[in-house]
Amino acid sequence: MVWVIGNKGMLGTQICRTLKENKIECTGTDCDVSILDFSALEGFASGKDISFIVNCAAYTAVDKAESDVDFARALNADGPRNIARLAKKIGVPFLHISTDYVFDGSASSPISEDAPIKPIGVYGETKAEGEKSVQEETGDFYILRTAWLYGWSGKNFVYTMIRAMNMRDSVKVVNDQRGTPTNCVTLASVILKIIENRLAGKNVPNGIYHVTDLGEITWFDFTNEIKKEAADAGFLLNKDCVVNPCDTSEYPTPAKRPAYSVLDKSKIQKTLGISLPDWKESLKSFINSALFDKTRIE
Ligand SMILES: NC(=O)c1ccc[n+]([C@@H]2O[C@H](COP(=O)([O-])OP(=O)(O)OC[C@H]3O[C@@H](n4cnc5c(N)ncnc54)[C@H](OP(=O)(O)O)[C@@H]3O)[C@@H](O)[C@H]2O)c1
């Protein structure tokens, strides 16, 4: 049985959905079994036939982390260490989710897994510490770095922008941060493939992998495409809303964002023999799905 930790979050919800759709037995925990409490984790696993652990629980409030350093570090570094220790103790693989924020954003071409990490904020710093804790505790690990995630069950950029465009005559969006939006479905499908291979006894080399959709755009480009797709789907009530580009300097936030965070996905595609989808295709299927939550754009 696969144990998904952080199963009530945006990504965790999608992973459980994907596993169930593919008839893989899974169980989930969230704040009810805190990742900060090793005995609680051990108690939950006890007596269950756990064969694989996936961790999506994290401190994800990037700006708040700047002033809540200890708690962010506890959740992003100490929590994963506890899970990795338990995974090793019970002899199962551990897949942990990390982020493009471990890089400083100074690259100008897709970033490979072995590029030096250099976080520029507390969230990225503590996630980088989490990567290290996992590798220190167990050899049977997969660390999947992802970026710009959106999913049906969570607050995210797609819902926020459609709601904003419906409420205002114009929106300003940063046009100097480059990356790749990623549908949680893409990431969950990759995780499924790793789990299926491992449960079937096939080798998937342990290590760090970069997983996002394909392509390279700015938040401004993303917003224009969201506008188009939302209009086509009949979700855009205010079709005249103007999307204006702006620079990051015009939109100050407590935490700095990496200017460039396009990840090189060749390693995961080669290892699993898969082709990841293009970001536009993923956005289209997100907006046109019955799972799209219309209450989040009202
Ligand atoms: N969202 C993105 O754009 C993005 C980009 C790159 C990487 N990531 C990574 O992807 C992963 C999943 O992100 P997400 O957006 O799905 O996050 P999320 O929606 O915030 O989900 C995290 C879940 O963990 C739970 N949690 C908090 N403290 C916990 C604890 N002590 N024990 C157990 N569970 C706890 C949260 O509960 P509460 O909500 O009640 O606190 C929440 O349900 C994270 O590792 C994140 O760093 C996300």
The ligand as a Tripos MOL2 file, in Angstrom:
@<TRIPOS>MOLECULE
LIG
   48    52     1     0     0
SMALL
NO_CHARGES

@<TRIPOS>ATOM
      1 N1          2.6150   24.8370   -5.1450 N.am      1 LIG1
      2 C1          3.6830   25.0460   -5.9140 C.2       1 LIG1
      3 O1          3.6850   25.8940   -6.8280 O.2       1 LIG1
      4 C2          4.9360   24.2290   -5.7060 C.ar      1 LIG1
      5 C3          6.0370   24.4580   -6.5380 C.ar      1 LIG1
      6 C4          7.1970   23.6870   -6.3530 C.ar      1 LIG1
      7 C5          7.2290   22.7100   -5.3720 C.ar      1 LIG1
      8 N2          6.1570   22.5320   -4.5590 N.ar      1 LIG1
      9 C6          6.2370   21.4830   -3.5260 C.3       1 LIG1
     10 O2          5.2110   20.5340   -3.8020 O.3       1 LIG1
     11 C7          4.7750   19.9430   -2.5700 C.3       1 LIG1
     12 C8          3.2630   19.9910   -2.4970 C.3       1 LIG1
     13 O3          2.8550   21.3550   -2.5650 O.3       1 LIG1
     14 P1          1.3190   21.7680   -2.4700 P.3       1 LIG1
     15 O4          1.2040   23.0460   -3.2020 O.co2     1 LIG1
     16 O5          0.4410   20.6200   -2.7820 O.co2     1 LIG1
     17 O6          1.2470   22.0930   -0.9130 O.3       1 LIG1
     18 P2         -0.0330   22.2870    0.0350 P.3       1 LIG1
     19 O7         -1.2760   22.3660   -0.7830 O.co2     1 LIG1
     20 O8          0.3160   23.4000    0.9580 O.co2     1 LIG1
     21 O9         -0.0640   20.9100    0.8290 O.3       1 LIG1
     22 C9          0.7560   20.6290    1.9230 C.3       1 LIG1
     23 C10        -0.0700   19.8210    2.9100 C.3       1 LIG1
     24 O10         0.7490   19.4850    4.0340 O.3       1 LIG1
     25 C11        -0.0350   19.6630    5.2020 C.3       1 LIG1
     26 N3          0.7790   19.8030    6.4020 N.ar      1 LIG1
     27 C12         1.2010   20.9590    6.9930 C.ar      1 LIG1
     28 N4          1.8770   20.6750    8.1210 N.ar      1 LIG1
     29 C13         1.8650   19.3300    8.2550 C.ar      1 LIG1
     30 C14         2.3940   18.4400    9.2260 C.ar      1 LIG1
     31 N5          3.0730   18.8860   10.3080 N.pl3     1 LIG1
     32 N6          2.2070   17.1080    9.0650 N.ar      1 LIG1
     33 C15         1.5280   16.6350    7.9930 C.ar      1 LIG1
     34 N7          0.9970   17.4390    7.0390 N.ar      1 LIG1
     35 C16         1.1710   18.7660    7.1700 C.ar      1 LIG1
     36 C17        -0.8100   20.9180    4.8800 C.3       1 LIG1
     37 O11        -1.8760   21.1210    5.7930 O.3       1 LIG1
     38 P3         -2.3770   22.6500    6.0880 P.3       1 LIG1
     39 O12        -2.7660   23.2170    4.7480 O.co2     1 LIG1
     40 O13        -3.5110   22.4490    7.0170 O.co2     1 LIG1
     41 O14        -1.1970   23.3610    6.6750 O.co2     1 LIG1
     42 C18        -1.2600   20.6080    3.4660 C.3       1 LIG1
     43 O15        -2.4420   19.8230    3.4510 O.3       1 LIG1
     44 C19         5.5170   20.6770   -1.4690 C.3       1 LIG1
     45 O16         6.6580   19.9230   -1.1150 O.3       1 LIG1
     46 C20         5.9680   21.9710   -2.1250 C.3       1 LIG1
     47 O17         7.1300   22.4760   -1.5160 O.3       1 LIG1
     48 C21         5.0090   23.2530   -4.7070 C.ar      1 LIG1
@<TRIPOS>BOND
     1     1     2 1
     2     2     3 2
     3     2     4 1
     4     4     5 ar
     5     4    48 ar
     6     5     6 ar
     7     6     7 ar
     8     7     8 ar
     9     8     9 1
    10     8    48 ar
    11     9    10 1
    12     9    46 1
    13    10    11 1
    14    11    12 1
    15    11    44 1
    16    12    13 1
    17    13    14 1
    18    14    15 2
    19    14    16 1
    20    14    17 1
    21    17    18 1
    22    18    19 2
    23    18    20 1
    24    18    21 1
    25    21    22 1
    26    22    23 1
    27    23    24 1
    28    23    42 1
    29    24    25 1
    30    25    26 1
    31    25    36 1
    32    26    27 ar
    33    26    35 ar
    34    27    28 ar
    35    28    29 ar
    36    29    30 ar
    37    29    35 ar
    38    30    31 1
    39    30    32 ar
    40    32    33 ar
    41    33    34 ar
    42    34    35 ar
    43    36    37 1
    44    36    42 1
    45    37    38 1
    46    38    39 2
    47    38    40 1
    48    38    41 1
    49    42    43 1
    50    44    45 1
    51    44    46 1
    52    46    47 1
@<TRIPOS>SUBSTRUCTURE
     1 LIG1         1 GROUP 0 **** ****
